[in-house]
Amino acid sequence: MSEKTALTPIKYLLFTIPVAMAAGLYAGNEIATQEVAQHQAEALERNTAQDFLISVKVDVPPNMVIESSMVEARQAFANRIEPDLETSLKAVLGKKSKFGLNKGQVVAKADLE
């Protein structure tokens, strides 16, 4: 007669450990791949996002009220715009120039009163 060998609990454990480890490694790899792709997409969005800079079309003397014919908005990469530069026509129009502005100059917040 042949004896039937029963699997003892330790044999079940020895079988399930490699399976659990493989499943964990696979899941960890999938999570890491997704996080890397997300970070790359965020970096691409940060580096290609567009915003506006306000530049002067004509020379503006000191203490002159800025009108729409004197300035224009032009697109620039958002990651290259300094925080002290004006990015909205609404914020510039109707304000006075402190020191005067040269044609082609980008308007900074400190240039306006």
Secondary structure as the mmCIF struct_conf table of DSSP 4:
data_model
#
loop_
_struct_conf.conf_type_id
_struct_conf.id
_struct_conf.beg_label_comp_id
_struct_conf.beg_label_asym_id
_struct_conf.beg_label_seq_id
_struct_conf.end_label_comp_id
_struct_conf.end_label_asym_id
_struct_conf.end_label_seq_id
HELX_LH_PP_P HELX_LH_PP_P1 SER A 2 THR A 8
HELX_RH_AL_P HELX_RH_AL_P1 PRO A 9 THR A 48
STRN STRN1 GLN A 50 VAL A 56
BEND BEND1 LYS A 57 VAL A 58
STRN STRN2 VAL A 60 VAL A 60
TURN_TY1_P TURN_TY1_P1 PRO A 62 ASN A 63
STRN STRN3 VAL A 65 VAL A 65
TURN_TY1_P TURN_TY1_P2 SER A 68 MET A 70
STRN STRN4 VAL A 71 PHE A 77
HELX_RH_3T_P HELX_RH_3T_P1 ALA A 78 ARG A 80
TURN_TY1_P TURN_TY1_P3 PRO A 83 ASP A 84
STRN STRN5 LEU A 85 LEU A 85
HELX_RH_AL_P HELX_RH_AL_P2 LEU A 89 VAL A 92
TURN_TY1_P TURN_TY1_P4 LEU A 93 GLY A 94
HELX_LH_PP_P HELX_LH_PP_P2 LYS A 95 LYS A 95
STRN STRN6 LYS A 96 SER A 97
BEND BEND2 LYS A 98 PHE A 99
STRN STRN7 LEU A 101 LEU A 101
TURN_TY1_P TURN_TY1_P5 LYS A 103 GLY A 104
HELX_LH_PP_P HELX_LH_PP_P3 GLN A 105 GLN A 105
STRN STRN8 VAL A 106 VAL A 106
HELX_LH_PP_P HELX_LH_PP_P4 VAL A 107 VAL A 107
STRN STRN9 ALA A 108 ALA A 108
HELX_RH_3T_P HELX_RH_3T_P2 LYS A 109 ASP A 111
STRN STRN10 LEU A 112 LEU A 112
#
